[in-house]
Amino acid sequence: MRIVVTGGAGFIGSAVIRHIIDNTDNTVINVDKLTYAGNLATLASVEGSENYRFEKVDICDKNEIDRIYSAYRPDAIMHLAAESHVDRSIDGPAEFVETNIVGTYNLLESARQYWKNLDTDKKSRFRFHHVSTDEVYGTLGEEGYFTEETPYKPNSPYSASKASSDHLVRAWHETYGLPVVISNCSNNYGPYQYPEKLIPLVILNALSEKPLPIYGKGDNVRDWLYVDDHARALYKVMTEGSVGETYNIGGYNEKTNLEVVKTICSILDAIRPNPNVGKHESLITYVQDRPGHDMRYAIDATKIKRYLAWVPVETFESGIRKTVEWYIENRSWNEEVARNTYERQRLGLGEE
């Protein structure tokens, strides 16, 4: 197949591309604007492959998206390009509306025009896979799980923009017959994640002897999914998922934010002790909570397990250790990707 992956220079997108290039004979066309969070260094291991192409394109540029479809004649679209950090959406929601909603609309409209002119066989095999988040469902109480039937109730500008794009994708299927699949995932972690997110931020701050910020009391719960497990799941959804269906992808690893940070501290105490700090937990600092901070996310991934035979390989304990070790070994890479763009300062207080 020829697969267009939007946002392929990002954290999850690059993992998807590495998985496809390393494990299949498919050709991947990486379409990425290269915003602050996109970095082609994440794809250094595959950039020399004859099955890999890169196009620096903004999905909000409809003419360029039309050109991509025309030039590469793809068999599938895996749409991961998005503004994704909740804190940044609080400070500047306009960019999230533009990229996540208008950009998705452009991809869908170009796909619709391209798809309807395909021959019968290729038309039946084409897929548009929209990659989304569990945050569209809002927040859970102490019990229960998100399922594919959970009503949408987004609480942040980011999650509202992703909910909007999910609805557009579903509408293009119901109205125009475009063959789509949607996936909604829990919080990802692993190598190559931009250091604005909790886990890389805490690891890098700890290595720099800086405070480890915990929002509120640290009792917000997330279901953590190792990024390579997610990449495998996404490929399965794209190649084996049923048209018009949604698949929730979770890691079965519920942890409070405080538990996550303390686990990272314990690993660092064991493998990178620092006499200047002592116990790394001493660096934990409680800070003002995020506005509208959802209390708990947890995914019921029964459907993808039952119908697509996917389960995560990594436990949180195995995945987080791999992640900490990767950030230690690649500290210079992380410092370089954030140079002049992000100094690990607090974002998302919603203040003028």
N, C-alpha and C positions, 0 to 999 in steps of 0.2 A: 504493500500500500504506500501511497504518498500521503503523509499526515502533516497538516499545518498545526503547529502548536503556538498559540499566542501567549506572550509572557514567558517565553522559554528561557530567558536569561534570569528569571527570578528564582526564588528559593524552591518552590514546588515544581515550577515548569522545567527547571534545569534537571531536577531529579527524574521527571518523566522522560525527558529527552535522553538522558544517560541510560535509563532502563531500556528504552526502545532500541537505541543504537547498539547497546551491549548484548541484547538478548533476542533481537529479531533481524530480519532482512529488510525491514521497511525503511523508506526514506523520510526524513523529518525536515520540514521547513520551519525554522524558528523565526517567528515574527515578533519583534520586540522593539519598543520605543527607546529602551535603555534609560529609564528614569533613575532616580537616586538608588533604587533598590534592585535594579537590573545590572548584572555584571557578567560579561562573557567569560571571565576567568572561571566561572562555575562550570563551564563546558570545555575546559582545556583538554580533558581526556578524550573528547569525541570530535573536536573541531577539525581534525585531519581526516575524518571518515568520509568516504565517497558518498555515503548516504546522508550526509548532513549539509544543510544550507542555512544561511542566515540572511534575513532581510530586516534592516532597521526601518520599521514602519510604525506609525501611530495608528491604532485601531479607530481613532476618531477621524482619520483622513479617508473618506469614503472612496475617493478615486484610487488611492493606493491599495485599499482592500480589494477593490474590483480587479486591479492589476494582478494581485497575488493569486486570486482564483483563476484568472485567465492564463497566467504564465505557468502555473504549477499543476493545474487540473487535479486538485486533491481528491482523495477518496474519503477523507475524514478531516474534521476540524476538532481540535481539543482546545477549548477556549479557557485559558487560565489568566489572561492579562487583566489586571485589576489593581486599583488602589486598595490596599488591604489593612492598613493599620488604624484601629479604632481611634486612638489618641489623635492622629493626624486628621481624621474625619471630623472630630470635635472642633479642632482649630480652623479647619478649612474644608467645609463640606462640598463646595462647588466642584472641585476637581474630582471628587468621588462620583458626583452626579454625571459629570461629563464623560469620564472614562468608563465607569461601570454600567451606566445606563445607555448613554448615547453611543458609546463604543460598541456595546453589545448589539444595539439596534443596527448599526452599520454592518456588523458581521452577519447578522441574520438576514438583512435585506440582500446583501451581496450573495450570501449562500442560497437564498431562495431563487434569485435570478439565474445563478449558475446551475443549481440542481434541476430546475424545471426543464433545462435544455440538454440534460444528459440523456444518453441512450437508456433503454429500459433496464438493462442489466446493471449498469453503473449507478443508475438512479436508485435502484432497489438496495444497493450496497452502501450508499453514501450515509454518513453519520455526522451530526453536529452535537458534540459533547460539551455541555456547559458545566464548568466546575465551580461549585458554590460552597457555602459555609453553613454550619449548624446555627450560626448566630441569627439567621433569618427567623428562627422559631421563638426568639426571645429568651426568657429565663425560666428555669425550673425551680421548684421548691426542693425540699430535702429528698423527696422520692420521685420516682417516675423517670421516663426516658423519652427523648425525641424519637418519633418514628416518621416514616414517609408520609403519614396522614396527619401529623401534628399541624395545627393551624399556624400560619405565619403571624408573628407579632414582634417585628424588629424594634429595637430600642435605641440604636445609635445611627448616626448618618451613614456609617459604613454598612451596617447590616440592612438598613432600609434600601440603600442603593443595590445591594446584592439581591434582596428580595424582589426589587423591581425588575432586575435583569432575569431572575428566575421566571417571573410571570411573563416577560416578553418571550422567552424561549418556549414556554409552554403554549402561549398564544399562537406563535408561528407554526407550531405543530398542529394545534387544533384547527386553526383557521386555514392555513395554507398546505398542511400535510407534510411540512418539512420533517424529515426523520431525525428526531432529537433524543438525547438521553441527558439526564441531569444527575449530578452527584452533590451531596452536601456532606462536608467532612468536619471532624472535630479539630482541635488545635494541633497543628503540626510542629515538630521540632526535629533537629538534626543538623548535619553539616551544611554550611553555606547560607545560614539564615542571617538576614540583615540584623545588625545589633540593636535595633530599636525594640525588638520583641523580648519578652521576659527572660527566656532561658539564655540566649547569647549575651544579653545585657548583664545578667547576674554573673555569668562566667567571666566575662571580660572585666567587669568592675572588680570582682574578687581578685583576679590576677593583677589588677592595677592598685589594689589596696584602697579602693573607693567604696563608698556606701552602697549597700544592696537595697534598693528601694522596694518596699512592699506597700501596695495600695491598701488603705484602710486597715483592717485587722488581718488581712491575708487569708481570710476564710472563703474567698470565692473559689469555686470548684470548676475545673476543666477536665475534659477527657482527652488525654494526650496520645497522639498518633505519630509514630516515627515516620519521617518523610519517605523513606524507601518503601515501607509498607504501603503508604498512600499511593506512591507511583505505580506499584504493581496493581493496586485496586483500580486506579483510573484506567489503566490499559485494558483491564478485564471489562470494565463498564463500557468502554468505547468499542471493543471488539465483540463482546458477548452479551451486552445488555439488550433488553427488549425496547424497541422504539416506543417513545412516549412515557417511559418509566423513570422514576427517581430512585436512587440508591443512596442510603446513608452509610457513611464510612467512618467508623470509630475505632479507637484503640483499646477499649475496655480497660482504661487506666485512669480512673478518676483520682485526682489529687487536688488538695487545696494549693493555692499559690505559695503559702508558707511551707507546706510539705515539699514542694518542688525546690524552693530555695534552700531549705535545710538539707535536702538530699544532695544538691550540688555542693554545698559546703562540706558535707561529710566526705564526698569523693575527693574534693580538693585537699582536705586535711590528710587523706591517705596517700594521694599520689603526688601532690605538690604542696607539702607543708611549708608554711611561711612563718619564721620565728618573729618577724615584725608584727604579725597579725595575731598569732596564736590560733585559736579556733576561728575559722572563717565566719561562723555564725555571729561573732562579735561585730561584724560589719553590717548586719541587718538594721535597716532604718525604716520606720513606719512613716509613710507620707500621706498627704491628702488623697482621698479616694477619687477615682475617675467619676465624673458625672454620669448618672444612669448606668452604673456598673452592674451588669447581669450577675446574679448570684451563682448560678450553677448551669453548666451544660453537660449533658450526658446522652450518648447516642445508643440506640438499639440497632445493632448492625446485623440482625437476624436475616434480613432479606438478601443482602449481598452474600452472606455465608451460605444460605440455602440455595439460591439460584445461580450464583457465580463461583461458588466454592472458594471464596476468599476469606482468610482470617489473618490477623497480624502475626508476624513472626516474632517481633521484638516485644518483650515486656518493657515496662517503664524503666525497670532497674537495669536491664541490659542496654536499652537504647540511650538512656541518659548518660551512662558511663562512656559509651562510644562517642557521644556528643561532646562531653567534657574533654575527653582525650583529643578529639579532633580540633577543638578550639585552642587547646594548649599547643598542639603541634603546628597549627596554622594561624597563630596569633598575628603575624605580620600581614597575612592576607586580610584579616578582619579589620586591622587598623587602616589598611590601604583603601578598602571599599568605602569606608566611612569618612575618609579624609576630606576636609573642607565642606562636608555636607551634614554631618551629624556628630556631635561631641558627647553623646549619651546623656543629653540634658532632658529634663522632664518636659513631656508634651501632653496636650489634651486636657488642660484645666478649663478650657472654654472661656478664658478671660480675654478682654480686649488688650 
